[in-house]
Amino acid sequence: MSRFISTAICALFVCSICSTEASAAGDAAKGKAIYDANCNACHATGIGGAPKIGDKAAWKPRIAQGEVVLTTHAIKGFKTPGSTGMAMMPKAGNPKLSDKDISNAVAYIIKSSK
């Protein structure tokens, strides 16, 4: 009986990890509006060295890091080590955005830049 319980607990743990990872992915369709209202000012023009949306060469190494890393950078802010340009401001400079809003915007940028 205890072996059954151990197996069931392990199965629940594995399922919880999988469902958490799946829900971490952003929704690109919802992200377009967030991008247009908050991210577009820098990522449409390349201001401060921001990679332009749709620039496959600029985004390829970033996308290779994974959506979780890009979302973390967008939420917490990021400055390329050794750069002298502007940095990615946390939450695009809008602290009212939720982490899910940012995740959706990142998903939109990734989809538009592959």
PDB file as gemmi writes it, atoms N, CA and C in Angstrom:
CRYST1    1.000    1.000    1.000  90.00  90.00  90.00 P 1                      
ATOM      1  N   MET A   1       0.823  -1.194   0.000  1.00  0.00           N  
ATOM      2  CA  MET A   1       0.000   0.000   0.000  1.00  0.00           C  
ATOM      3  C   MET A   1       0.866   1.257   0.000  1.00  0.00           C  
ATOM      4  N   SER A   2       1.937   1.283   0.799  1.00  0.00           N  
ATOM      5  CA  SER A   2       2.771   2.481   0.849  1.00  0.00           C  
ATOM      6  C   SER A   2       3.478   2.724  -0.490  1.00  0.00           C  
ATOM      7  N   ARG A   3       3.777   1.646  -1.212  1.00  0.00           N  
ATOM      8  CA  ARG A   3       4.395   1.795  -2.531  1.00  0.00           C  
ATOM      9  C   ARG A   3       3.408   2.489  -3.483  1.00  0.00           C  
ATOM     10  N   PHE A   4       2.146   2.114  -3.392  1.00  0.00           N  
ATOM     11  CA  PHE A   4       1.102   2.733  -4.209  1.00  0.00           C  
ATOM     12  C   PHE A   4       0.998   4.227  -3.901  1.00  0.00           C  
ATOM     13  N   ILE A   5       1.007   4.577  -2.637  1.00  0.00           N  
ATOM     14  CA  ILE A   5       0.907   5.978  -2.229  1.00  0.00           C  
ATOM     15  C   ILE A   5       2.125   6.763  -2.720  1.00  0.00           C  
ATOM     16  N   SER A   6       3.306   6.183  -2.590  1.00  0.00           N  
ATOM     17  CA  SER A   6       4.522   6.848  -3.074  1.00  0.00           C  
ATOM     18  C   SER A   6       4.459   7.092  -4.576  1.00  0.00           C  
ATOM     19  N   THR A   7       3.989   6.090  -5.311  1.00  0.00           N  
ATOM     20  CA  THR A   7       3.857   6.221  -6.761  1.00  0.00           C  
ATOM     21  C   THR A   7       2.837   7.305  -7.103  1.00  0.00           C  
ATOM     22  N   ALA A   8       1.733   7.344  -6.397  1.00  0.00           N  
ATOM     23  CA  ALA A   8       0.700   8.350  -6.653  1.00  0.00           C  
ATOM     24  C   ALA A   8       1.217   9.751  -6.363  1.00  0.00           C  
ATOM     25  N   ILE A   9       1.965   9.908  -5.285  1.00  0.00           N  
ATOM     26  CA  ILE A   9       2.519  11.228  -4.938  1.00  0.00           C  
ATOM     27  C   ILE A   9       3.518  11.675  -6.006  1.00  0.00           C  
ATOM     28  N   CYS A  10       4.361  10.757  -6.457  1.00  0.00           N  
ATOM     29  CA  CYS A  10       5.327  11.088  -7.514  1.00  0.00           C  
ATOM     30  C   CYS A  10       4.604  11.498  -8.795  1.00  0.00           C  
ATOM     31  N   ALA A  11       3.552  10.776  -9.145  1.00  0.00           N  
ATOM     32  CA  ALA A  11       2.794  11.097 -10.352  1.00  0.00           C  
ATOM     33  C   ALA A  11       2.155  12.480 -10.248  1.00  0.00           C  
ATOM     34  N   LEU A  12       1.602  12.802  -9.091  1.00  0.00           N  
ATOM     35  CA  LEU A  12       1.010  14.127  -8.892  1.00  0.00           C  
ATOM     36  C   LEU A  12       2.064  15.224  -9.001  1.00  0.00           C  
ATOM     37  N   PHE A  13       3.234  14.962  -8.442  1.00  0.00           N  
ATOM     38  CA  PHE A  13       4.321  15.935  -8.509  1.00  0.00           C  
ATOM     39  C   PHE A  13       4.723  16.191  -9.957  1.00  0.00           C  
ATOM     40  N   VAL A  14       4.915  15.134 -10.728  1.00  0.00           N  
ATOM     41  CA  VAL A  14       5.301  15.266 -12.136  1.00  0.00           C  
ATOM     42  C   VAL A  14       4.221  16.026 -12.901  1.00  0.00           C  
ATOM     43  N   CYS A  15       2.971  15.704 -12.663  1.00  0.00           N  
ATOM     44  CA  CYS A  15       1.869  16.404 -13.347  1.00  0.00           C  
ATOM     45  C   CYS A  15       1.837  17.878 -12.975  1.00  0.00           C  
ATOM     46  N   SER A  16       2.113  18.194 -11.728  1.00  0.00           N  
ATOM     47  CA  SER A  16       2.090  19.597 -11.314  1.00  0.00           C  
ATOM     48  C   SER A  16       3.214  20.380 -11.975  1.00  0.00           C  
ATOM     49  N   ILE A  17       4.373  19.761 -12.151  1.00  0.00           N  
ATOM     50  CA  ILE A  17       5.482  20.438 -12.834  1.00  0.00           C  
ATOM     51  C   ILE A  17       5.115  20.696 -14.281  1.00  0.00           C  
ATOM     52  N   CYS A  18       4.570  19.691 -14.943  1.00  0.00           N  
ATOM     53  CA  CYS A  18       4.200  19.842 -16.354  1.00  0.00           C  
ATOM     54  C   CYS A  18       3.143  20.915 -16.544  1.00  0.00           C  
ATOM     55  N   SER A  19       2.147  20.950 -15.698  1.00  0.00           N  
ATOM     56  CA  SER A  19       1.081  21.936 -15.862  1.00  0.00           C  
ATOM     57  C   SER A  19       1.589  23.341 -15.548  1.00  0.00           C  
ATOM     58  N   THR A  20       2.536  23.490 -14.621  1.00  0.00           N  
ATOM     59  CA  THR A  20       3.097  24.796 -14.314  1.00  0.00           C  
ATOM     60  C   THR A  20       3.888  25.320 -15.502  1.00  0.00           C  
ATOM     61  N   GLU A  21       4.691  24.454 -16.117  1.00  0.00           N  
ATOM     62  CA  GLU A  21       5.491  24.876 -17.260  1.00  0.00           C  
ATOM     63  C   GLU A  21       4.580  25.268 -18.425  1.00  0.00           C  
ATOM     64  N   ALA A  22       3.525  24.502 -18.641  1.00  0.00           N  
ATOM     65  CA  ALA A  22       2.630  24.806 -19.751  1.00  0.00           C  
ATOM     66  C   ALA A  22       1.926  26.137 -19.531  1.00  0.00           C  
ATOM     67  N   SER A  23       1.544  26.436 -18.296  1.00  0.00           N  
ATOM     68  CA  SER A  23       0.837  27.680 -18.038  1.00  0.00           C  
ATOM     69  C   SER A  23       1.781  28.879 -18.036  1.00  0.00           C  
ATOM     70  N   ALA A  24       3.093  28.635 -17.956  1.00  0.00           N  
ATOM     71  CA  ALA A  24       4.057  29.729 -17.958  1.00  0.00           C  
ATOM     72  C   ALA A  24       4.191  30.352 -19.343  1.00  0.00           C  
ATOM     73  N   ALA A  25       3.847  29.612 -20.374  1.00  0.00           N  
ATOM     74  CA  ALA A  25       3.961  30.130 -21.729  1.00  0.00           C  
ATOM     75  C   ALA A  25       2.936  31.237 -21.936  1.00  0.00           C  
ATOM     76  N   GLY A  26       3.369  32.274 -22.619  1.00  0.00           N  
ATOM     77  CA  GLY A  26       2.482  33.399 -22.868  1.00  0.00           C  
ATOM     78  C   GLY A  26       1.536  33.150 -24.028  1.00  0.00           C  
ATOM     79  N   ASP A  27       0.526  33.970 -24.127  1.00  0.00           N  
ATOM     80  CA  ASP A  27      -0.467  33.910 -25.190  1.00  0.00           C  
ATOM     81  C   ASP A  27      -0.177  35.058 -26.160  1.00  0.00           C  
ATOM     82  N   ALA A  28       0.373  34.725 -27.325  1.00  0.00           N  
ATOM     83  CA  ALA A  28       0.789  35.731 -28.297  1.00  0.00           C  
ATOM     84  C   ALA A  28      -0.380  36.606 -28.759  1.00  0.00           C  
ATOM     85  N   ALA A  29      -1.554  36.012 -28.909  1.00  0.00           N  
ATOM     86  CA  ALA A  29      -2.713  36.789 -29.365  1.00  0.00           C  
ATOM     87  C   ALA A  29      -3.063  37.892 -28.364  1.00  0.00           C  
ATOM     88  N   LYS A  30      -3.012  37.565 -27.084  1.00  0.00           N  
ATOM     89  CA  LYS A  30      -3.286  38.569 -26.050  1.00  0.00           C  
ATOM     90  C   LYS A  30      -2.118  39.547 -25.911  1.00  0.00           C  
ATOM     91  N   GLY A  31      -0.919  39.098 -26.260  1.00  0.00           N  
ATOM     92  CA  GLY A  31       0.278  39.918 -26.100  1.00  0.00           C  
ATOM     93  C   GLY A  31       0.394  41.076 -27.074  1.00  0.00           C  
ATOM     94  N   LYS A  32      -0.288  41.009 -28.213  1.00  0.00           N  
ATOM     95  CA  LYS A  32      -0.181  42.084 -29.208  1.00  0.00           C  
ATOM     96  C   LYS A  32      -0.619  43.427 -28.636  1.00  0.00           C  
ATOM     97  N   ALA A  33      -1.730  43.450 -27.934  1.00  0.00           N  
ATOM     98  CA  ALA A  33      -2.218  44.708 -27.359  1.00  0.00           C  
ATOM     99  C   ALA A  33      -1.247  45.248 -26.310  1.00  0.00           C  
ATOM    100  N   ILE A  34      -0.682  44.354 -25.503  1.00  0.00           N  
ATOM    101  CA  ILE A  34       0.304  44.774 -24.496  1.00  0.00           C  
ATOM    102  C   ILE A  34       1.532  45.332 -25.200  1.00  0.00           C  
ATOM    103  N   TYR A  35       2.012  44.623 -26.226  1.00  0.00           N  
ATOM    104  CA  TYR A  35       3.170  45.085 -26.999  1.00  0.00           C  
ATOM    105  C   TYR A  35       2.887  46.468 -27.591  1.00  0.00           C  
ATOM    106  N   ASP A  36       1.754  46.614 -28.264  1.00  0.00           N  
ATOM    107  CA  ASP A  36       1.425  47.881 -28.930  1.00  0.00           C  
ATOM    108  C   ASP A  36       1.395  49.054 -27.950  1.00  0.00           C  
ATOM    109  N   ALA A  37       0.906  48.812 -26.745  1.00  0.00           N  
ATOM    110  CA  ALA A  37       0.756  49.890 -25.767  1.00  0.00           C  
ATOM    111  C   ALA A  37       2.013  50.160 -24.946  1.00  0.00           C  
ATOM    112  N   ASN A  38       2.927  49.173 -24.845  1.00  0.00           N  
ATOM    113  CA  ASN A  38       4.036  49.329 -23.910  1.00  0.00           C  
ATOM    114  C   ASN A  38       5.428  49.065 -24.480  1.00  0.00           C  
ATOM    115  N   CYS A  39       5.559  48.133 -25.378  1.00  0.00           N  
ATOM    116  CA  CYS A  39       6.876  47.676 -25.836  1.00  0.00           C  
ATOM    117  C   CYS A  39       7.279  48.284 -27.165  1.00  0.00           C  
ATOM    118  N   ASN A  40       6.292  48.655 -27.921  1.00  0.00           N  
ATOM    119  CA  ASN A  40       6.444  49.144 -29.278  1.00  0.00           C  
ATOM    120  C   ASN A  40       7.378  50.348 -29.382  1.00  0.00           C  
ATOM    121  N   ALA A  41       7.358  51.239 -28.424  1.00  0.00           N  
ATOM    122  CA  ALA A  41       8.162  52.467 -28.505  1.00  0.00           C  
ATOM    123  C   ALA A  41       9.646  52.158 -28.705  1.00  0.00           C  
ATOM    124  N   CYS A  42      10.148  51.128 -28.066  1.00  0.00           N  
ATOM    125  CA  CYS A  42      11.569  50.774 -28.200  1.00  0.00           C  
ATOM    126  C   CYS A  42      11.791  49.670 -29.226  1.00  0.00           C  
ATOM    127  N   HIS A  43      10.947  48.643 -29.204  1.00  0.00           N  
ATOM    128  CA  HIS A  43      11.189  47.474 -30.050  1.00  0.00           C  
ATOM    129  C   HIS A  43      10.725  47.649 -31.487  1.00  0.00           C  
ATOM    130  N   ALA A  44       9.964  48.674 -31.796  1.00  0.00           N  
ATOM    131  CA  ALA A  44       9.607  48.946 -33.192  1.00  0.00           C  
ATOM    132  C   ALA A  44      10.684  49.783 -33.865  1.00  0.00           C  
ATOM    133  N   THR A  45      11.385  50.595 -33.075  1.00  0.00           N  
ATOM    134  CA  THR A  45      12.362  51.525 -33.637  1.00  0.00           C  
ATOM    135  C   THR A  45      13.813  51.129 -33.365  1.00  0.00           C  
ATOM    136  N   GLY A  46      14.034  50.277 -32.374  1.00  0.00           N  
ATOM    137  CA  GLY A  46      15.398  49.894 -32.013  1.00  0.00           C  
ATOM    138  C   GLY A  46      16.072  50.903 -31.103  1.00  0.00           C  
ATOM    139  N   ILE A  47      15.287  51.774 -30.499  1.00  0.00           N  
ATOM    140  CA  ILE A  47      15.844  52.815 -29.633  1.00  0.00           C  
ATOM    141  C   ILE A  47      16.684  52.185 -28.518  1.00  0.00           C  
ATOM    142  N   GLY A  48      17.801  52.776 -28.226  1.00  0.00           N  
ATOM    143  CA  GLY A  48      18.676  52.303 -27.151  1.00  0.00           C  
ATOM    144  C   GLY A  48      19.242  50.918 -27.384  1.00  0.00           C  
ATOM    145  N   GLY A  49      19.244  50.475 -28.631  1.00  0.00           N  
ATOM    146  CA  GLY A  49      19.772  49.152 -28.932  1.00  0.00           C  
ATOM    147  C   GLY A  49      18.779  48.017 -28.752  1.00  0.00           C  
ATOM    148  N   ALA A  50      17.528  48.356 -28.494  1.00  0.00           N  
ATOM    149  CA  ALA A  50      16.509  47.313 -28.351  1.00  0.00           C  
ATOM    150  C   ALA A  50      16.376  46.562 -29.676  1.00  0.00           C  
ATOM    151  N   PRO A  51      16.336  45.240 -29.623  1.00  0.00           N  
ATOM    152  CA  PRO A  51      16.168  44.498 -30.880  1.00  0.00           C  
ATOM    153  C   PRO A  51      14.783  44.766 -31.468  1.00  0.00           C  
ATOM    154  N   LYS A  52      14.751  45.076 -32.755  1.00  0.00           N  
ATOM    155  CA  LYS A  52      13.486  45.381 -33.404  1.00  0.00           C  
ATOM    156  C   LYS A  52      12.663  44.120 -33.592  1.00  0.00           C  
ATOM    157  N   ILE A  53      11.375  44.246 -33.337  1.00  0.00           N  
ATOM    158  CA  ILE A  53      10.473  43.122 -33.544  1.00  0.00           C  
ATOM    159  C   ILE A  53      10.541  42.727 -35.023  1.00  0.00           C  
ATOM    160  N   GLY A  54      10.602  41.442 -35.270  1.00  0.00           N  
ATOM    161  CA  GLY A  54      10.674  40.949 -36.638  1.00  0.00           C  
ATOM    162  C   GLY A  54      12.092  40.772 -37.161  1.00  0.00           C  
ATOM    163  N   ASP A  55      13.092  41.294 -36.463  1.00  0.00           N  
ATOM    164  CA  ASP A  55      14.488  41.155 -36.883  1.00  0.00           C  
ATOM    165  C   ASP A  55      14.986  39.772 -36.456  1.00  0.00           C  
ATOM    166  N   LYS A  56      14.868  38.824 -37.367  1.00  0.00           N  
ATOM    167  CA  LYS A  56      15.164  37.427 -37.041  1.00  0.00           C  
ATOM    168  C   LYS A  56      16.595  37.227 -36.574  1.00  0.00           C  
ATOM    169  N   ALA A  57      17.536  37.916 -37.193  1.00  0.00           N  
ATOM    170  CA  ALA A  57      18.947  37.760 -36.808  1.00  0.00           C  
ATOM    171  C   ALA A  57      19.194  38.260 -35.383  1.00  0.00           C  
ATOM    172  N   ALA A  58      18.587  39.381 -35.027  1.00  0.00           N  
ATOM    173  CA  ALA A  58      18.772  39.942 -33.682  1.00  0.00           C  
ATOM    174  C   ALA A  58      18.079  39.093 -32.617  1.00  0.00           C  
ATOM    175  N   TRP A  59      16.945  38.524 -32.966  1.00  0.00           N  
ATOM    176  CA  TRP A  59      16.170  37.768 -31.984  1.00  0.00           C  
ATOM    177  C   TRP A  59      16.586  36.312 -31.862  1.00  0.00           C  
ATOM    178  N   LYS A  60      17.218  35.751 -32.884  1.00  0.00           N  
ATOM    179  CA  LYS A  60      17.549  34.316 -32.862  1.00  0.00           C  
ATOM    180  C   LYS A  60      18.313  33.904 -31.603  1.00  0.00           C  
ATOM    181  N   PRO A  61      19.425  34.576 -31.239  1.00  0.00           N  
ATOM    182  CA  PRO A  61      20.131  34.143 -30.022  1.00  0.00           C  
ATOM    183  C   PRO A  61      19.328  34.399 -28.744  1.00  0.00           C  
ATOM    184  N   ARG A  62      18.486  35.391 -28.773  1.00  0.00           N  
ATOM    185  CA  ARG A  62      17.651  35.669 -27.601  1.00  0.00           C  
ATOM    186  C   ARG A  62      16.579  34.593 -27.443  1.00  0.00           C  
ATOM    187  N   ILE A  63      15.924  34.274 -28.545  1.00  0.00           N  
ATOM    188  CA  ILE A  63      14.882  33.247 -28.516  1.00  0.00           C  
ATOM    189  C   ILE A  63      15.476  31.904 -28.106  1.00  0.00           C  
ATOM    190  N   ALA A  64      16.714  31.661 -28.497  1.00  0.00           N  
ATOM    191  CA  ALA A  64      17.387  30.403 -28.138  1.00  0.00           C  
ATOM    192  C   ALA A  64      17.539  30.250 -26.621  1.00  0.00           C  
ATOM    193  N   GLN A  65      17.535  31.360 -25.898  1.00  0.00           N  
ATOM    194  CA  GLN A  65      17.629  31.301 -24.428  1.00  0.00           C  
ATOM    195  C   GLN A  65      16.343  30.766 -23.798  1.00  0.00           C  
ATOM    196  N   GLY A  66      15.266  30.845 -24.528  1.00  0.00           N  
ATOM    197  CA  GLY A  66      13.987  30.337 -24.042  1.00  0.00           C  
ATOM    198  C   GLY A  66      13.054  31.449 -23.590  1.00  0.00           C  
ATOM    199  N   GLU A  67      11.793  31.161 -23.678  1.00  0.00           N  
ATOM    200  CA  GLU A  67      10.753  32.130 -23.328  1.00  0.00           C  
ATOM    201  C   GLU A  67      10.801  32.506 -21.847  1.00  0.00           C  
ATOM    202  N   VAL A  68      11.149  31.558 -20.994  1.00  0.00           N  
ATOM    203  CA  VAL A  68      11.199  31.839 -19.554  1.00  0.00           C  
ATOM    204  C   VAL A  68      12.276  32.887 -19.265  1.00  0.00           C  
ATOM    205  N   VAL A  69      13.448  32.752 -19.874  1.00  0.00           N  
ATOM    206  CA  VAL A  69      14.541  33.713 -19.660  1.00  0.00           C  
ATOM    207  C   VAL A  69      14.138  35.084 -20.182  1.00  0.00           C  
ATOM    208  N   LEU A  70      13.578  35.126 -21.379  1.00  0.00           N  
ATOM    209  CA  LEU A  70      13.173  36.418 -21.947  1.00  0.00           C  
ATOM    210  C   LEU A  70      12.087  37.086 -21.099  1.00  0.00           C  
ATOM    211  N   THR A  71      11.162  36.294 -20.613  1.00  0.00           N  
ATOM    212  CA  THR A  71      10.102  36.841 -19.764  1.00  0.00           C  
ATOM    213  C   THR A  71      10.680  37.371 -18.457  1.00  0.00           C  
ATOM    214  N   THR A  72      11.610  36.644 -17.876  1.00  0.00           N  
ATOM    215  CA  THR A  72      12.261  37.098 -16.642  1.00  0.00           C  
ATOM    216  C   THR A  72      12.989  38.417 -16.871  1.00  0.00           C  
ATOM    217  N   HIS A  73      13.700  38.523 -17.986  1.00  0.00           N  
ATOM    218  CA  HIS A  73      14.394  39.775 -18.305  1.00  0.00           C  
ATOM    219  C   HIS A  73      13.403  40.922 -18.465  1.00  0.00           C  
ATOM    220  N   ALA A  74      12.281  40.648 -19.112  1.00  0.00           N  
ATOM    221  CA  ALA A  74      11.284  41.691 -19.331  1.00  0.00           C  
ATOM    222  C   ALA A  74      10.591  42.102 -18.031  1.00  0.00           C  
ATOM    223  N   ILE A  75      10.417  41.161 -17.121  1.00  0.00           N  
ATOM    224  CA  ILE A  75       9.765  41.474 -15.843  1.00  0.00           C  
ATOM    225  C   ILE A  75      10.716  42.221 -14.919  1.00  0.00           C  
ATOM    226  N   LYS A  76      11.935  41.721 -14.792  1.00  0.00           N  
ATOM    227  CA  LYS A  76      12.886  42.279 -13.837  1.00  0.00           C  
ATOM    228  C   LYS A  76      13.767  43.381 -14.407  1.00  0.00           C  
ATOM    229  N   GLY A  77      13.822  43.482 -15.728  1.00  0.00           N  
ATOM    230  CA  GLY A  77      14.729  44.416 -16.374  1.00  0.00           C  
ATOM    231  C   GLY A  77      16.018  43.708 -16.736  1.00  0.00           C  
ATOM    232  N   PHE A  78      16.733  44.274 -17.707  1.00  0.00           N  
ATOM    233  CA  PHE A  78      17.949  43.619 -18.172  1.00  0.00           C  
ATOM    234  C   PHE A  78      18.833  44.625 -18.896  1.00  0.00           C  
ATOM    235  N   LYS A  79      20.121  44.490 -18.665  1.00  0.00           N  
ATOM    236  CA  LYS A  79      21.106  45.272 -19.408  1.00  0.00           C  
ATOM    237  C   LYS A  79      22.192  44.317 -19.857  1.00  0.00           C  
ATOM    238  N   THR A  80      22.475  44.313 -21.153  1.00  0.00           N  
ATOM    239  CA  THR A  80      23.508  43.437 -21.685  1.00  0.00           C  
ATOM    240  C   THR A  80      24.829  43.774 -21.024  1.00  0.00           C  
ATOM    241  N   PRO A  81      25.501  42.772 -20.458  1.00  0.00           N  
ATOM    242  CA  PRO A  81      26.789  43.035 -19.809  1.00  0.00           C  
ATOM    243  C   PRO A  81      27.764  43.726 -20.766  1.00  0.00           C  
ATOM    244  N   GLY A  82      28.382  44.786 -20.291  1.00  0.00           N  
ATOM    245  CA  GLY A  82      29.357  45.523 -21.090  1.00  0.00           C  
ATOM    246  C   GLY A  82      28.761  46.557 -22.024  1.00  0.00           C  
ATOM    247  N   SER A  83      27.434  46.645 -22.096  1.00  0.00           N  
ATOM    248  CA  SER A  83      26.823  47.623 -23.005  1.00  0.00           C  
ATOM    249  C   SER A  83      26.773  48.997 -22.347  1.00  0.00           C  
ATOM    250  N   THR A  84      26.747  50.002 -23.178  1.00  0.00           N  
ATOM    251  CA  THR A  84      26.649  51.367 -22.667  1.00  0.00           C  
ATOM    252  C   THR A  84      25.297  51.977 -22.992  1.00  0.00           C  
ATOM    253  N   GLY A  85      24.484  51.253 -23.745  1.00  0.00           N  
ATOM    254  CA  GLY A  85      23.171  51.759 -24.137  1.00  0.00           C  
ATOM    255  C   GLY A  85      22.159  51.648 -23.023  1.00  0.00           C  
ATOM    256  N   MET A  86      20.938  52.007 -23.363  1.00  0.00           N  
ATOM    257  CA  MET A  86      19.843  51.899 -22.401  1.00  0.00           C  
ATOM    258  C   MET A  86      19.614  50.443 -22.038  1.00  0.00           C  
ATOM    259  N   ALA A  87      18.941  50.228 -20.973  1.00  0.00           N  
ATOM    260  CA  ALA A  87      18.611  48.885 -20.529  1.00  0.00           C  
ATOM    261  C   ALA A  87      17.119  48.637 -20.713  1.00  0.00           C  
ATOM    262  N   MET A  88      16.761  47.365 -20.730  1.00  0.00           N  
ATOM    263  CA  MET A  88      15.353  46.984 -20.713  1.00  0.00           C  
ATOM    264  C   MET A  88      14.832  47.312 -19.332  1.00  0.00           C  
ATOM    265  N   MET A  89      13.897  48.233 -19.280  1.00  0.00           N  
ATOM    266  CA  MET A  89      13.320  48.611 -17.980  1.00  0.00           C  
ATOM    267  C   MET A  89      12.400  47.501 -17.492  1.00  0.00           C  
ATOM    268  N   PRO A  90      12.337  47.298 -16.184  1.00  0.00           N  
ATOM    269  CA  PRO A  90      11.393  46.300 -15.675  1.00  0.00           C  
ATOM    270  C   PRO A  90       9.974  46.615 -16.149  1.00  0.00           C  
ATOM    271  N   LYS A  91       9.316  45.592 -16.644  1.00  0.00           N  
ATOM    272  CA  LYS A  91       7.927  45.693 -17.113  1.00  0.00           C  
ATOM    273  C   LYS A  91       7.736  46.849 -18.091  1.00  0.00           C  
ATOM    274  N   ALA A  92       8.732  47.058 -18.954  1.00  0.00           N  
ATOM    275  CA  ALA A  92       8.677  48.104 -19.984  1.00  0.00           C  
ATOM    276  C   ALA A  92       8.400  49.479 -19.385  1.00  0.00           C  
ATOM    277  N   GLY A  93       8.778  49.651 -18.132  1.00  0.00           N  
ATOM    278  CA  GLY A  93       8.570  50.924 -17.463  1.00  0.00           C  
ATOM    279  C   GLY A  93       7.151  51.123 -16.952  1.00  0.00           C  
ATOM    280  N   ASN A  94       6.340  50.083 -17.019  1.00  0.00           N  
ATOM    281  CA  ASN A  94       4.949  50.180 -16.568  1.00  0.00           C  
ATOM    282  C   ASN A  94       4.704  49.175 -15.442  1.00  0.00           C  
ATOM    283  N   PRO A  95       4.896  49.589 -14.194  1.00  0.00           N  
ATOM    284  CA  PRO A  95       4.748  48.651 -13.074  1.00  0.00           C  
ATOM    285  C   PRO A  95       3.330  48.112 -12.897  1.00  0.00           C  
ATOM    286  N   LYS A  96       2.357  48.697 -13.584  1.00  0.00           N  
ATOM    287  CA  LYS A  96       0.978  48.211 -13.477  1.00  0.00           C  
ATOM    288  C   LYS A  96       0.754  46.925 -14.270  1.00  0.00           C  
ATOM    289  N   LEU A  97       1.674  46.590 -15.170  1.00  0.00           N  
ATOM    290  CA  LEU A  97       1.525  45.359 -15.945  1.00  0.00           C  
ATOM    291  C   LEU A  97       1.761  44.151 -15.046  1.00  0.00           C  
ATOM    292  N   SER A  98       0.950  43.142 -15.229  1.00  0.00           N  
ATOM    293  CA  SER A  98       1.136  41.905 -14.469  1.00  0.00           C  
ATOM    294  C   SER A  98       2.229  41.069 -15.143  1.00  0.00           C  
ATOM    295  N   ASP A  99       2.736  40.098 -14.406  1.00  0.00           N  
ATOM    296  CA  ASP A  99       3.716  39.187 -14.987  1.00  0.00           C  
ATOM    297  C   ASP A  99       3.118  38.453 -16.182  1.00  0.00           C  
ATOM    298  N   LYS A 100       1.834  38.128 -16.112  1.00  0.00           N  
ATOM    299  CA  LYS A 100       1.161  37.441 -17.227  1.00  0.00           C  
ATOM    300  C   LYS A 100       1.068  38.359 -18.438  1.00  0.00           C  
ATOM    301  N   ASP A 101       0.821  39.649 -18.233  1.00  0.00           N  
ATOM    302  CA  ASP A 101       0.817  40.603 -19.347  1.00  0.00           C  
ATOM    303  C   ASP A 101       2.172  40.579 -20.051  1.00  0.00           C  
ATOM    304  N   ILE A 102       3.233  40.611 -19.261  1.00  0.00           N  
ATOM    305  CA  ILE A 102       4.583  40.603 -19.827  1.00  0.00           C  
ATOM    306  C   ILE A 102       4.835  39.299 -20.565  1.00  0.00           C  
ATOM    307  N   SER A 103       4.430  38.193 -19.964  1.00  0.00           N  
ATOM    308  CA  SER A 103       4.603  36.891 -20.606  1.00  0.00           C  
ATOM    309  C   SER A 103       3.888  36.850 -21.954  1.00  0.00           C  
ATOM    310  N   ASN A 104       2.694  37.406 -22.015  1.00  0.00           N  
ATOM    311  CA  ASN A 104       1.949  37.443 -23.276  1.00  0.00           C  
ATOM    312  C   ASN A 104       2.645  38.320 -24.309  1.00  0.00           C  
ATOM    313  N   ALA A 105       3.173  39.463 -23.890  1.00  0.00           N  
ATOM    314  CA  ALA A 105       3.887  40.342 -24.815  1.00  0.00           C  
ATOM    315  C   ALA A 105       5.152  39.671 -25.342  1.00  0.00           C  
ATOM    316  N   VAL A 106       5.876  38.984 -24.473  1.00  0.00           N  
ATOM    317  CA  VAL A 106       7.072  38.265 -24.906  1.00  0.00           C  
ATOM    318  C   VAL A 106       6.699  37.190 -25.909  1.00  0.00           C  
ATOM    319  N   ALA A 107       5.630  36.463 -25.664  1.00  0.00           N  
ATOM    320  CA  ALA A 107       5.173  35.441 -26.606  1.00  0.00           C  
ATOM    321  C   ALA A 107       4.864  36.060 -27.973  1.00  0.00           C  
ATOM    322  N   TYR A 108       4.243  37.221 -27.966  1.00  0.00           N  
ATOM    323  CA  TYR A 108       3.939  37.919 -29.220  1.00  0.00           C  
ATOM    324  C   TYR A 108       5.221  38.317 -29.956  1.00  0.00           C  
ATOM    325  N   ILE A 109       6.180  38.858 -29.232  1.00  0.00           N  
ATOM    326  CA  ILE A 109       7.448  39.267 -29.841  1.00  0.00           C  
ATOM    327  C   ILE A 109       8.167  38.052 -30.432  1.00  0.00           C  
ATOM    328  N   ILE A 110       8.204  36.962 -29.679  1.00  0.00           N  
ATOM    329  CA  ILE A 110       8.857  35.742 -30.172  1.00  0.00           C  
ATOM    330  C   ILE A 110       8.174  35.261 -31.454  1.00  0.00           C  
ATOM    331  N   LYS A 111       6.856  35.181 -31.425  1.00  0.00           N  
ATOM    332  CA  LYS A 111       6.110  34.708 -32.586  1.00  0.00           C  
ATOM    333  C   LYS A 111       6.366  35.616 -33.798  1.00  0.00           C  
ATOM    334  N   SER A 112       6.480  36.891 -33.558  1.00  0.00           N  
ATOM    335  CA  SER A 112       6.662  37.854 -34.653  1.00  0.00           C  
ATOM    336  C   SER A 112       8.112  37.946 -35.126  1.00  0.00           C  
ATOM    337  N   SER A 113       9.021  37.327 -34.393  1.00  0.00           N  
ATOM    338  CA  SER A 113      10.455  37.487 -34.702  1.00  0.00           C  
ATOM    339  C   SER A 113      11.147  36.178 -35.075  1.00  0.00           C  
ATOM    340  N   LYS A 114      10.400  35.126 -35.223  1.00  0.00           N  
ATOM    341  CA  LYS A 114      10.993  33.828 -35.622  1.00  0.00           C  
ATOM    342  C   LYS A 114      11.175  33.756 -37.118  1.00  0.00           C  
TER     343      LYS A 114                                                      
END                                                                             
